[in-house]
C-alpha cells in the first residue's frame, strides 16, 4: 500500500479488490489471541496463538468528591489485556497512580490512589 506524500491517510486508490488475495481474510484469521496454558517445566515459555488485538478507549471524568473506583465495560471478552491511563492532554501516563483489574471478560475496574479532580478527564486505553 502506498500513502499519499505528506498525508497520514491512505488514498482511495491505495487498496484495490484485485490486490487482496481470495480468502486472505477469513474468520479463523481474525479471532482473538488465546491465553496459553503454563508449563510445569521450569524456565519454559509457552506462547498463546496469535490473534487480532482489539482496542477500547474510554474517558473517566472526575467528580472531585473522593471517588476512586470506576467500572468500565469494554466488551473485549478477555481477561488478557494491557491498559494505559492518560491525562486529558494524552501526554502523561497516570498508571502509577491507578490500578486496572479485570472483574469479568468484558469489564475492568480502575482504582486510583487519589481520585481525579472535578471535571478532570483521564483516558483509559485497553488492548486485548
C-alpha positions as CSV (number, residue, x, y, z in Angstrom):
1,X,0.0,0.0,0.0
2,X,1.2,3.5,-0.8
3,X,0.5,6.5,1.3
4,X,0.0,9.9,-0.4
5,X,3.1,12.1,0.2
6,X,2.6,14.4,3.2
7,X,-0.6,12.6,4.3
8,X,-1.2,10.2,7.1
9,X,-4.2,8.6,5.4
10,X,-4.4,6.0,2.6
11,X,-5.6,7.3,-0.7
12,X,-8.7,5.7,-2.2
13,X,-6.7,4.1,-4.9
14,X,-4.2,2.5,-2.5
15,X,-6.1,-0.7,-1.9
16,X,-8.0,-2.4,-4.7
17,X,-10.1,-5.5,-4.6
18,X,-7.7,-7.1,-7.1
19,X,-4.7,-6.7,-4.6
20,X,-6.4,-8.8,-1.9
21,X,-6.0,-12.5,-2.4
22,X,-9.0,-14.7,-2.3
23,X,-9.7,-15.9,1.2
24,X,-6.8,-13.7,2.6
25,X,-9.1,-12.6,5.4
26,X,-11.3,-15.5,6.8
27,X,-13.0,-15.8,10.2
28,X,-10.3,-18.0,11.7
29,X,-7.7,-15.4,10.9
30,X,-9.4,-12.6,12.8
31,X,-10.1,-14.5,16.0
32,X,-8.8,-13.0,19.3
33,X,-5.5,-14.3,20.7
34,X,-5.6,-17.1,23.2
35,X,-4.1,-17.3,26.6
36,X,-1.6,-20.2,26.8
37,X,-1.6,-22.9,29.5
38,X,1.5,-22.7,31.6
39,X,4.1,-25.4,31.6
40,X,5.2,-27.4,34.7
41,X,8.7,-27.3,33.4
42,X,10.9,-24.6,35.0
43,X,12.5,-21.9,32.7
44,X,10.0,-22.6,30.0
45,X,8.0,-20.1,27.9
46,X,4.7,-21.1,26.4
47,X,3.1,-18.9,23.8
48,X,-0.6,-18.5,23.0
49,X,-1.8,-18.4,19.5
50,X,-1.6,-15.1,17.7
51,X,-4.8,-13.3,17.0
52,X,-6.1,-9.9,16.3
53,X,-5.6,-7.3,19.0
54,X,-8.7,-5.1,19.7
55,X,-8.6,-1.7,21.4
56,X,-11.1,0.1,23.6
57,X,-10.7,3.8,24.7
58,X,-12.9,5.2,27.5
59,X,-13.0,8.5,29.3
60,X,-13.2,8.9,33.0
61,X,-14.4,12.3,34.3
62,X,-13.5,13.1,37.9
63,X,-16.2,14.1,40.3
64,X,-13.8,15.7,42.8
65,X,-15.6,14.1,45.8
66,X,-13.2,11.4,46.6
67,X,-14.5,8.8,44.1
68,X,-11.5,6.5,43.5
69,X,-13.0,3.4,41.7
70,X,-14.6,3.3,38.3
71,X,-16.0,0.3,36.4
72,X,-15.6,0.2,32.7
73,X,-17.4,-2.2,30.3
74,X,-15.0,-2.7,27.4
75,X,-16.7,-5.7,25.6
76,X,-13.4,-7.3,24.5
77,X,-14.3,-10.6,26.1
78,X,-10.9,-11.3,27.5
79,X,-9.0,-11.1,30.8
80,X,-5.7,-10.8,29.0
81,X,-5.2,-7.2,28.2
82,X,-2.8,-4.2,28.6
83,X,-4.2,-1.0,30.0
84,X,-2.8,2.6,29.9
85,X,-4.3,5.6,31.5
86,X,-3.5,9.0,30.0
87,X,-4.3,12.6,31.1
88,X,-6.7,14.7,29.0
89,X,-3.7,16.1,27.1
90,X,-2.7,12.5,26.1
91,X,0.8,13.1,27.4
92,X,1.4,11.6,30.8
93,X,0.6,8.1,31.7
94,X,-1.0,8.0,35.1
95,X,-0.7,4.2,35.5
96,X,1.4,4.6,38.7
97,X,-1.5,6.4,40.4
98,X,-4.1,3.8,39.4
99,X,-4.6,0.1,39.2
100,X,-6.7,-1.7,36.5
101,X,-8.1,-5.1,37.4
102,X,-10.3,-7.4,35.3
103,X,-13.6,-8.2,37.0
104,X,-15.1,-10.1,34.1
105,X,-14.4,-10.9,30.5
106,X,-15.9,-7.6,29.4
107,X,-15.4,-5.3,32.4
108,X,-12.5,-3.8,34.3
109,X,-12.3,-1.7,37.5
110,X,-9.9,1.3,37.6
111,X,-8.9,2.2,41.2
112,X,-7.0,5.4,41.8
113,X,-4.9,6.1,45.0
114,X,-6.5,9.6,44.9
115,X,-9.5,10.2,42.6
116,X,-9.3,12.6,39.7
117,X,-10.2,16.2,40.4
118,X,-13.6,17.6,39.5
119,X,-14.1,17.6,35.7
120,X,-10.5,16.2,35.1
121,X,-10.6,13.7,32.3
122,X,-8.4,10.5,32.1
123,X,-8.5,8.3,29.1
124,X,-8.3,4.5,29.6
125,X,-6.8,2.6,26.7
126,X,-7.3,-1.2,26.8
127,X,-5.8,-3.5,24.2
128,X,-6.7,-7.2,24.4
